[in-house]
Amino acid sequence: MGDYMSSDNENYYEDYEDNNNGDYYDDDYGDDSSVGFQALDTELLSAYATVPNTKVTHRLRLIHVSLKVKFSSKKVITKESLLATQREDLHRVMDLLSLKEHHARTLLIHYCWDVDKVLEVLVEYGKDKLFAAAGVQMLDDHAYFPCQSSSSTFACNICFEDVSAYMLTVMSCGHYFCNDFWTEHFIVKINHGQSRRIRCMALKCNAVCDEEKIRQLVSTRDPNISEKFDRYLLESYIEDNRRVKWCPSVPHCGNAIRIEDDELCEVECPCGKQFCFSCLSEAHSPCSCLMWELWSKKCQDESETVNWITINAKPCPKCCKPVEKNGGCNHVSCVCGQSFCWLCGGATGREHTSMSITGHSCGRYKNDHEKKSELARRYLEHYIHYHNRYKAHIDSFKHESKLKETIIGKINILAENVSTSKDFNWIINGLYRLFRSRRILSYSYAFAYFMFGDDQFKDEMSKTERKIKQNLFEDQQQQFEANVEKLSSVLEEKFDTYSENDILSFRMRIIALSATIDNLCRNLFLLIEHASCIRMEGVVAVQS
């Protein structure tokens, strides 16, 4: 099966023009991504919600979405390559500023491993301020400290005992203390996860201690602590680096992903996990990160259950528990024993007669109650409409994901029976376009739920404007959806029994549908971008 399913994950996000070496690509209609529910064509990778200023309102944050058709190149960092990758940035700074490795590491950790930021501060403020802010002390290698004399004893300013010179350690800042207290200080910091920037113990000293001296002192006490220190320094390249993040796979695959361009993108790990680099949740375009967070929470909590109870039940006037009417009579009883009128909610006697509800104002219009009930009903119907369609495409994907092994088996049969061509990558391309499209379709309903609701953006666009945008969106979504269903149906055909002429016709249908789906998907994203740029000048005004 290596001929059909191999892929080059390292080059997955290279430029579209150059990314034509993968096994799944077909010259007739371009390239494609690899396996998974969140797989995306490189042309269709999108960015997500950006919140450049904390003054932006919650409503504006929800829609401040950049859906430009772009992607970010990436590099996979394995456990084995992590050290080499870290040293690439270290050597850039070491060569530029003529620093030792531990000084370069201190600088980069302070500036979150952003080499460009280091250069920016260097140019704007100069070397002295750059080093001072990071706690780097640059002293002459030949500088002499009296405590380094082996024939003298000195008082440690921590334990206040006289200690021989060889039992003292001096840091680059010039402060010295006895080795025992240095070691205790280092071990406490390392065990508390603060090993990346261990500062000098002297009062108001901002200098970061020399990692080589830390390693030397700690290893004599506990080699395991020294190993932990080295591991923390190594992992700081990922933990503190905004352009590098661990793959969120469970169980963890051990890989990290470094992106070279915009962090607001979707990436794929060689383990097959595809995720949003910004929020580390599953790939969720065309939803912004905030939209996806709110949608996930809404699907998980019981808010809609409460709405259902509001619509279909009424509170008992005695115990206030919700009661559902299961018959035609408007005289109902609660489990607490209280009877009441279903129409007006007023308490009644337990006797089941018309006299027990006489005098209640059942026919009087109660404006507030009716409004609340109708509003809850409308919200519930709005949510159910989009959730049902969102769930339907997820269920379709679960069913279609089983096609993979079936299609591979059919390809093997075709490879044995068809003599004219052994290249069936166009089938795999069509399958992965189907996976990608199911993901986008499902999340497009979550996007529409927020975008075209009654309340979210009522201040950003009029009802007429919203209706026009909604009609355009739904029309494009419907066309996209119809062609995805066609592709799904075609891929389920028993093409392993086709003649060679039928295979040629089948191939043309797959390629044509794939190309159509690509165009419709691209158009949907462009339409979403247009619909998302509502009153963007207003967003700028709020930020300023």
Secondary structure per residue as TSV (DSSP state, phi and psi in degrees):
chain	resnum	aa	ss	phi	psi
A	1	M	-	360.0	-2.6
A	2	G	H	-60.2	-29.1
A	3	D	H	-67.3	-27.7
A	4	Y	H	-101.5	-26.0
A	5	M	H	-117.7	5.9
A	6	S	-	-76.6	153.4
A	7	S	-	-153.4	161.1
A	8	D	-	-109.7	92.6
A	9	N	G	-68.5	-28.5
A	10	E	G	-61.5	-32.9
A	11	N	G	-100.7	15.5
A	12	Y	T	-58.8	-38.6
A	13	Y	T	-109.5	29.8
A	14	E	S	-73.0	170.8
A	15	D	-	-57.1	146.6
A	16	Y	T	-57.5	-38.9
A	17	E	T	-66.7	-32.1
A	18	D	T	-96.2	-11.8
A	19	N	-	-90.0	68.0
A	20	N	-	-129.2	23.5
A	21	N	-	-102.7	-5.0
A	22	G	S	-71.8	159.4
A	23	D	T	-70.9	-20.2
A	24	Y	T	-93.2	-4.3
A	25	Y	-	-85.1	143.9
A	26	D	B	-125.2	130.6
A	27	D	T	-64.5	-17.3
A	28	D	T	-70.6	-30.8
A	29	Y	T	-147.3	26.9
A	30	G	B	95.1	-162.5
A	31	D	-	-103.4	-178.4
A	32	D	-	-154.3	169.5
A	33	S	-	-91.9	-175.4
A	34	S	-	-101.1	-164.9
A	35	V	S	-67.7	152.0
A	36	G	S	133.2	157.3
A	37	F	T	-64.8	-29.8
A	38	Q	T	-100.2	14.8
A	39	A	-	-64.3	138.4
A	40	L	-	-128.8	141.6
A	41	D	-	-66.2	139.8
A	42	T	G	-61.0	-26.4
A	43	E	G	-71.3	-18.0
A	44	L	G	-109.7	7.3
A	45	L	-	-63.0	139.1
A	46	S	-	-124.4	161.3
A	47	A	-	-101.6	171.5
A	48	Y	-	-126.3	-166.9
A	49	A	B	-57.9	131.5
A	50	T	-	-115.1	137.1
A	51	V	-	-126.2	80.5
A	52	P	-	-72.0	-14.8
A	53	N	-	-145.1	135.3
A	54	T	T	-69.6	-10.6
A	55	K	T	-79.5	-11.6
A	56	V	S	-65.6	134.1
A	57	T	-	-69.0	162.2
A	58	H	H	-58.2	-39.8
A	59	R	H	-65.9	-42.1
A	60	L	H	-71.9	-34.1
A	61	R	H	-60.3	-35.6
A	62	L	H	-63.9	-32.5
A	63	I	H	-108.9	-7.9
A	64	H	-	-72.9	78.5
A	65	V	B	-116.5	132.7
A	66	S	-	-102.1	112.3
A	67	L	-	-113.9	37.3
A	68	K	-	-62.8	145.6
A	69	V	S	-78.9	94.3
A	70	K	-	-151.4	170.0
A	71	F	-	-149.2	169.6
A	72	S	-	-122.6	131.7
A	73	S	-	-69.0	152.5
A	74	K	E	-143.8	160.2
A	75	K	E	-129.6	133.3
A	76	V	E	-87.3	128.8
A	77	I	E	-111.0	115.2
A	78	T	-	-93.0	173.4
A	79	K	T	-59.4	-36.4
A	80	E	T	-73.5	-31.5
A	81	S	T	-97.0	-1.9
A	82	L	H	-62.0	-45.9
A	83	L	H	-62.9	-44.4
A	84	A	H	-64.7	-38.2
A	85	T	H	-66.9	-40.1
A	86	Q	H	-64.1	-40.0
A	87	R	H	-69.0	-24.1
A	88	E	H	-58.9	-47.2
A	89	D	H	-71.2	-36.9
A	90	L	H	-60.0	-45.8
A	91	H	H	-69.4	-29.3
A	92	R	H	-61.7	-45.2
A	93	V	H	-73.9	-38.6
A	94	M	H	-60.8	-44.4
A	95	D	H	-69.5	-36.7
A	96	L	H	-70.5	-41.6
A	97	L	H	-109.8	3.0
A	98	S	T	56.2	53.1
A	99	L	-	-108.9	159.6
A	100	K	-	-76.9	163.5
A	101	E	H	-61.9	-42.2
A	102	H	H	-69.6	-29.5
A	103	H	H	-71.0	-40.8
A	104	A	H	-63.2	-39.1
A	105	R	H	-65.1	-41.4
A	106	T	H	-60.7	-42.9
A	107	L	H	-61.3	-48.5
A	108	L	H	-68.5	-36.5
A	109	I	H	-64.4	-41.3
A	110	H	H	-62.6	-38.5
A	111	Y	T	-100.4	27.1
A	112	C	T	55.4	39.2
A	113	W	T	58.0	30.5
A	114	D	-	-101.8	97.0
A	115	V	H	-61.3	-38.7
A	116	D	H	-62.2	-36.6
A	117	K	H	-66.9	-39.7
A	118	V	H	-58.8	-46.2
A	119	L	H	-64.9	-37.9
A	120	E	H	-63.3	-46.0
A	121	V	H	-66.7	-38.0
A	122	L	H	-60.2	-46.3
A	123	V	H	-69.5	-38.9
A	124	E	H	-80.9	-38.0
A	125	Y	H	-117.0	-14.8
A	126	G	-	94.1	166.7
A	127	K	H	-67.2	-38.7
A	128	D	H	-62.2	-46.9
A	129	K	H	-70.0	-33.5
A	130	L	H	-59.8	-47.6
A	131	F	H	-70.7	-40.5
A	132	A	H	-63.2	-41.6
A	133	A	H	-64.4	-33.5
A	134	A	H	-89.1	-8.7
A	135	G	T	82.0	25.9
A	136	V	-	-93.9	121.9
A	137	Q	-	-105.3	118.4
A	138	M	-	-105.2	99.4
A	139	L	-	-110.8	157.0
A	140	D	-	-62.7	133.9
A	141	D	T	-60.4	-23.7
A	142	H	T	-97.5	8.9
A	143	A	-	-62.1	138.8
A	144	Y	-	-108.7	133.8
A	145	F	-	-117.0	133.6
A	146	P	G	-54.5	-32.3
A	147	C	G	-68.5	-10.5
A	148	Q	G	-84.4	-3.6
A	149	S	-	-73.9	123.5
A	150	S	T	-73.4	-12.3
A	151	S	T	-96.0	4.5
A	152	S	-	-119.7	162.8
A	153	T	E	-118.1	150.8
A	154	F	E	-137.9	153.6
A	155	A	E	-86.2	127.5
A	156	C	-	-78.9	129.6
A	157	N	T	-79.1	3.7
A	158	I	T	-102.4	-54.0
A	159	C	T	-93.9	-10.4
A	160	F	-	59.3	33.0
A	161	E	-	-113.7	151.7
A	162	D	E	-77.6	126.8
A	163	V	E	-127.9	140.0
A	164	S	E	-66.8	156.7
A	165	A	G	-59.5	-36.9
A	166	Y	G	-73.5	-9.1
A	167	M	G	-98.8	10.0
A	168	L	E	-112.6	152.8
A	169	T	E	-129.9	129.9
A	170	V	E	-106.9	134.8
A	171	M	-	-93.0	172.0
A	172	S	T	-64.7	-18.8
A	173	C	T	-78.2	-11.4
A	174	G	S	99.0	-9.2
A	175	H	-	-81.7	140.3
A	176	Y	E	-134.6	144.9
A	177	F	E	-143.7	169.0
A	178	C	E	-69.2	151.9
A	179	N	H	-61.4	-34.4
A	180	D	H	-61.8	-43.9
A	181	F	H	-76.2	-34.7
A	182	W	H	-57.4	-47.1
A	183	T	H	-62.7	-44.6
A	184	E	H	-61.3	-42.0
A	185	H	H	-60.3	-45.5
A	186	F	H	-66.6	-42.8
A	187	I	H	-63.8	-42.2
A	188	V	H	-61.7	-45.3
A	189	K	H	-63.3	-43.1
A	190	I	H	-65.0	-44.7
A	191	N	H	-67.1	-22.9
A	192	H	T	-94.9	12.3
A	193	G	T	71.6	24.8
A	194	Q	-	-113.0	29.3
A	195	S	G	-78.6	-12.3
A	196	R	G	-72.4	-29.6
A	197	R	G	-140.7	73.5
A	198	I	-	-84.0	117.0
A	199	R	B	-93.5	164.1
A	200	C	-	-62.6	148.5
A	201	M	S	-77.3	-13.9
A	202	A	S	-64.5	146.2
A	203	L	T	-61.7	129.0
A	204	K	T	63.0	19.1
A	205	C	-	-91.2	126.6
A	206	N	-	-96.2	-0.9
A	207	A	-	-69.2	139.8
A	208	V	B	-88.3	132.9
A	209	C	-	-68.1	150.1
A	210	D	-	-66.2	121.6
A	211	E	H	-64.9	-28.3
A	212	E	H	-68.7	-39.2
A	213	K	H	-70.3	-36.1
A	214	I	H	-60.2	-48.0
A	215	R	H	-61.8	-40.9
A	216	Q	H	-66.0	-44.4
A	217	L	H	-71.6	-43.2
A	218	V	H	-69.4	-37.6
A	219	S	H	-64.2	-28.9
A	220	T	H	-70.4	-26.5
A	221	R	H	-89.5	-47.8
A	222	D	-	-154.1	103.6
A	223	P	H	-58.5	-30.0
A	224	N	H	-65.2	-36.6
A	225	I	H	-66.9	-37.3
A	226	S	H	-63.7	-40.8
A	227	E	H	-64.5	-39.1
A	228	K	H	-63.5	-39.7
A	229	F	H	-60.5	-46.4
A	230	D	H	-63.6	-38.1
A	231	R	H	-66.3	-41.0
A	232	Y	H	-64.4	-40.3
A	233	L	H	-63.1	-39.3
A	234	L	H	-68.4	-44.7
A	235	E	H	-73.1	-15.4
A	236	S	H	-61.7	-24.9
A	237	Y	H	-62.3	-28.6
A	238	I	H	-96.6	-44.7
A	239	E	H	-65.4	-34.1
A	240	D	S	-103.6	0.3
A	241	N	-	-101.9	118.7
A	242	R	T	-70.8	-16.6
A	243	R	T	-97.9	2.4
A	244	V	E	-130.7	131.8
A	245	K	E	-142.0	147.4
A	246	W	E	-66.4	145.2
A	247	C	-	-65.8	130.8
A	248	P	-	-82.9	19.0
A	249	S	-	-64.4	149.2
A	250	V	S	-129.6	120.2
A	251	P	S	-65.7	156.2
A	252	H	-	-68.1	133.7
A	253	C	-	-81.3	-13.2
A	254	G	S	90.6	-0.8
A	255	N	-	-96.0	155.4
A	256	A	E	-126.8	157.8
A	257	I	E	-120.4	128.4
A	258	R	E	-111.1	126.9
A	259	I	E	-102.9	151.5
A	260	E	S	-101.5	-17.5
A	261	D	S	-119.4	-122.5
A	262	D	-	-76.0	131.1
A	263	E	S	-71.3	-17.2
A	264	L	S	-85.4	81.8
A	265	C	S	-155.8	175.0
A	266	E	E	-110.6	139.6
A	267	V	E	-132.9	165.5
A	268	E	E	-128.8	133.0
A	269	C	-	-86.3	152.1
A	270	P	T	-57.1	-20.7
A	271	C	T	-73.1	-8.8
A	272	G	S	102.8	-9.8
A	273	K	-	-75.3	126.1
A	274	Q	E	-113.9	133.7
A	275	F	E	-151.5	162.9
A	276	C	E	-79.4	123.0
A	277	F	T	-68.1	-24.9
A	278	S	T	-74.9	-48.8
A	279	C	T	-112.1	-4.8
A	280	L	-	66.0	9.6
A	281	S	S	-86.0	178.7
A	282	E	B	-60.0	154.4
A	283	A	-	-56.9	127.9
A	284	H	-	-133.4	17.6
A	285	S	T	-62.9	144.6
A	286	P	T	-89.6	8.0
A	287	C	S	-70.7	145.3
A	288	S	-	-73.8	168.1
A	289	C	H	-60.3	-40.9
A	290	L	H	-68.5	-41.2
A	291	M	H	-58.3	-45.7
A	292	W	H	-65.8	-38.2
A	293	E	H	-62.0	-46.6
A	294	L	H	-67.1	-39.5
A	295	W	H	-65.9	-44.2
A	296	S	H	-61.0	-43.3
A	297	K	H	-64.5	-40.3
A	298	K	H	-65.2	-36.8
A	299	C	H	-72.9	-23.0
A	300	Q	H	-95.3	-33.5
A	301	D	S	-82.3	-174.2
A	302	E	S	-107.5	22.8
A	303	S	H	-61.9	-37.8
A	304	E	H	-76.1	-25.9
A	305	T	H	-63.6	-40.6
A	306	V	H	-62.6	-41.2
A	307	N	H	-62.3	-39.8
A	308	W	H	-63.3	-42.8
A	309	I	H	-63.5	-39.6
A	310	T	H	-59.6	-37.9
A	311	I	H	-79.8	-41.8
A	312	N	H	-105.8	-2.6
A	313	A	E	-133.9	163.7
A	314	K	E	-133.6	147.7
A	315	P	E	-75.9	140.9
A	316	C	-	-67.6	134.5
A	317	P	T	-68.4	-11.4
A	318	K	T	-99.9	-58.5
A	319	C	T	-100.2	-8.9
A	320	C	-	68.6	9.3
A	321	K	-	-74.6	146.4
A	322	P	E	-69.3	138.0
A	323	V	E	-124.2	130.1
A	324	E	E	-101.1	135.2
A	325	K	-	-83.7	126.9
A	326	N	-	-115.0	15.6
A	327	G	S	-144.6	-176.5
A	328	G	S	-86.9	-20.6
A	329	C	-	-74.7	142.4
A	330	N	S	-89.7	5.1
A	331	H	E	-99.2	107.4
A	332	V	E	-118.0	160.7
A	333	S	E	-127.4	140.4
A	334	C	-	-91.8	161.3
A	335	V	T	-65.2	-20.0
A	336	C	T	-77.6	-7.8
A	337	G	S	102.8	-11.2
A	338	Q	-	-78.7	133.4
A	339	S	E	-102.3	148.5
A	340	F	E	-154.3	166.7
A	341	C	E	-85.8	126.1
A	342	W	T	-66.7	-30.2
A	343	L	T	-73.2	-46.0
A	344	C	T	-109.7	-12.8
A	345	G	-	80.6	4.3
A	346	G	-	-79.8	147.9
A	347	A	E	-67.1	145.6
A	348	T	E	-133.5	173.3
A	349	G	-	-74.2	166.9
A	350	R	S	-79.1	-17.2
A	351	E	S	-66.6	129.3
A	352	H	-	-88.3	72.0
A	353	T	S	-135.8	165.9
A	354	S	G	-66.3	-25.6
A	355	M	G	-68.3	-25.1
A	356	S	G	-70.4	-19.5
A	357	I	G	-113.9	10.7
A	358	T	T	-66.6	137.7
A	359	G	T	96.2	-11.5
A	360	H	-	-75.1	145.6
A	361	S	-	-85.7	57.5
A	362	C	T	-66.3	-31.5
A	363	G	T	-89.1	-3.0
A	364	R	S	-80.6	135.6
A	365	Y	-	-74.5	126.8
A	366	K	-	-110.6	99.8
A	367	N	H	-62.1	-49.6
A	368	D	H	-63.1	-45.4
A	369	H	H	-64.1	-43.1
A	370	E	H	-65.4	-38.3
A	371	K	H	-65.0	-45.1
A	372	K	H	-63.2	-42.6
A	373	S	H	-64.2	-43.6
A	374	E	H	-67.0	-38.9
A	375	L	H	-65.0	-44.0
A	376	A	H	-63.0	-39.7
A	377	R	H	-63.4	-42.2
A	378	R	H	-67.3	-41.4
A	379	Y	H	-62.5	-41.1
A	380	L	H	-65.3	-44.3
A	381	E	H	-63.8	-38.0
A	382	H	H	-62.0	-46.7
A	383	Y	H	-65.5	-46.4
A	384	I	H	-61.3	-39.4
A	385	H	H	-57.0	-50.7
A	386	Y	H	-77.7	-35.4
A	387	H	H	-67.3	-39.8
A	388	N	H	-61.1	-41.1
A	389	R	H	-74.7	-36.7
A	390	Y	H	-59.2	-46.6
A	391	K	H	-68.3	-35.0
A	392	A	H	-62.3	-40.7
A	393	H	H	-73.3	-31.8
A	394	I	H	-65.7	-43.5
A	395	D	H	-63.4	-38.4
A	396	S	H	-63.5	-40.2
A	397	F	H	-63.4	-42.4
A	398	K	H	-59.4	-37.9
A	399	H	H	-70.5	-44.5
A	400	E	H	-71.9	-25.0
A	401	S	T	-63.3	-23.5
A	402	K	T	-74.0	-14.0
A	403	L	H	-67.7	-23.7
A	404	K	H	-56.1	-54.3
A	405	E	H	-65.6	-37.3
A	406	T	H	-62.8	-44.5
A	407	I	H	-66.2	-38.3
A	408	I	H	-61.7	-40.6
A	409	G	H	-62.9	-40.8
A	410	K	H	-66.1	-36.6
A	411	I	H	-63.4	-40.2
A	412	N	H	-61.2	-40.3
A	413	I	H	-65.5	-42.9
A	414	L	H	-63.2	-39.5
A	415	A	H	-61.0	-30.2
A	416	E	H	-82.0	-32.1
A	417	N	H	-97.1	-24.7
A	418	V	-	-98.7	127.3
A	419	S	S	-96.6	-20.9
A	420	T	S	-77.5	-33.6
A	421	S	-	-147.3	138.6
A	422	K	-	-110.6	5.9
A	423	D	-	-97.8	109.7
A	424	F	-	-121.2	27.4
A	425	N	H	-64.4	-24.2
A	426	W	H	-63.5	-26.7
A	427	I	H	-70.9	-45.2
A	428	I	H	-63.2	-40.3
A	429	N	H	-57.4	-46.3
A	430	G	H	-62.0	-39.1
A	431	L	H	-63.9	-43.9
A	432	Y	H	-73.5	-27.9
A	433	R	H	-67.0	-34.6
A	434	L	H	-64.5	-45.9
A	435	F	H	-59.6	-48.3
A	436	R	H	-59.9	-43.9
A	437	S	H	-67.6	-36.1
A	438	R	H	-61.6	-41.8
A	439	R	H	-62.9	-49.2
A	440	I	H	-63.2	-41.1
A	441	L	H	-62.6	-45.3
A	442	S	H	-61.3	-44.7
A	443	Y	H	-77.3	-18.4
A	444	S	H	-66.4	-28.0
A	445	Y	H	-73.8	-34.9
A	446	A	H	-65.5	-40.9
A	447	F	H	-59.8	-46.3
A	448	A	H	-65.0	-33.0
A	449	Y	H	-57.5	-45.2
A	450	F	H	-80.2	-39.6
A	451	M	H	-66.6	-39.1
A	452	F	T	-114.1	23.3
A	453	G	S	-74.0	171.6
A	454	D	S	-77.0	-29.5
A	455	D	S	-109.8	-30.1
A	456	Q	T	-57.3	-44.4
A	457	F	T	-127.8	33.6
A	458	K	T	-66.1	-24.0
A	459	D	T	-86.9	-15.8
A	460	E	T	-93.3	-22.3
A	461	M	S	-152.3	150.2
A	462	S	-	-74.5	167.4
A	463	K	H	-61.5	-38.5
A	464	T	H	-65.6	-44.3
A	465	E	H	-63.9	-42.5
A	466	R	H	-63.4	-40.3
A	467	K	H	-65.0	-40.5
A	468	I	H	-63.2	-46.9
A	469	K	H	-64.0	-38.9
A	470	Q	H	-64.4	-42.8
A	471	N	H	-63.4	-42.4
A	472	L	H	-62.9	-44.5
A	473	F	H	-62.8	-47.8
A	474	E	H	-66.5	-33.0
A	475	D	H	-66.0	-44.8
A	476	Q	H	-66.8	-40.6
A	477	Q	H	-62.7	-40.3
A	478	Q	H	-64.7	-42.5
A	479	Q	H	-63.6	-44.1
A	480	F	H	-59.9	-45.9
A	481	E	H	-63.3	-42.9
A	482	A	H	-62.5	-42.1
A	483	N	H	-73.0	-30.4
A	484	V	H	-64.9	-41.5
A	485	E	H	-64.0	-37.4
A	486	K	H	-63.1	-44.9
A	487	L	H	-62.6	-40.6
A	488	S	H	-60.6	-43.5
A	489	S	H	-65.0	-41.4
A	490	V	H	-65.5	-41.5
A	491	L	H	-67.6	-20.4
A	492	E	T	-85.5	-2.9
A	493	E	S	-67.1	155.9
A	494	K	-	-85.7	66.7
A	495	F	G	-73.4	-11.0
A	496	D	G	-70.3	-12.5
A	497	T	G	-100.7	1.2
A	498	Y	-	-75.1	152.9
A	499	S	-	-76.6	172.3
A	500	E	H	-63.3	-37.6
A	501	N	H	-66.0	-39.1
A	502	D	H	-67.3	-34.6
A	503	I	H	-63.2	-40.4
A	504	L	H	-62.5	-42.1
A	505	S	H	-65.9	-41.7
A	506	F	H	-61.9	-41.7
A	507	R	H	-61.1	-44.6
A	508	M	H	-64.3	-36.2
A	509	R	H	-66.2	-43.7
A	510	I	H	-62.4	-47.4
A	511	I	H	-64.5	-43.2
A	512	A	H	-64.0	-44.5
A	513	L	H	-65.2	-39.1
A	514	S	H	-63.2	-43.8
A	515	A	H	-64.7	-41.3
A	516	T	H	-62.8	-43.9
A	517	I	H	-63.5	-40.2
A	518	D	H	-57.7	-47.4
A	519	N	H	-65.1	-42.9
A	520	L	H	-66.5	-38.4
A	521	C	H	-64.6	-43.7
A	522	R	H	-62.1	-43.2
A	523	N	H	-64.9	-36.6
A	524	L	H	-63.1	-42.2
A	525	F	H	-65.6	-40.9
A	526	L	H	-64.2	-37.7
A	527	L	H	-67.1	-40.2
A	528	I	H	-63.5	-40.7
A	529	E	H	-60.1	-43.5
A	530	H	H	-65.3	-43.2
A	531	A	H	-68.3	-27.2
A	532	S	H	-79.4	-22.6
A	533	C	-	-84.9	52.8
A	534	I	T	-86.3	121.4
A	535	R	T	50.6	45.7
A	536	M	H	-64.4	-26.3
A	537	E	H	-65.3	-27.9
A	538	G	H	-69.9	-34.2
A	539	V	H	-63.9	-43.5
A	540	V	H	-61.7	-39.7
A	541	A	H	-63.9	-40.4
A	542	V	H	-66.4	-40.4
A	543	Q	H	-65.1	-38.7
A	544	S	-	-74.3	360.0
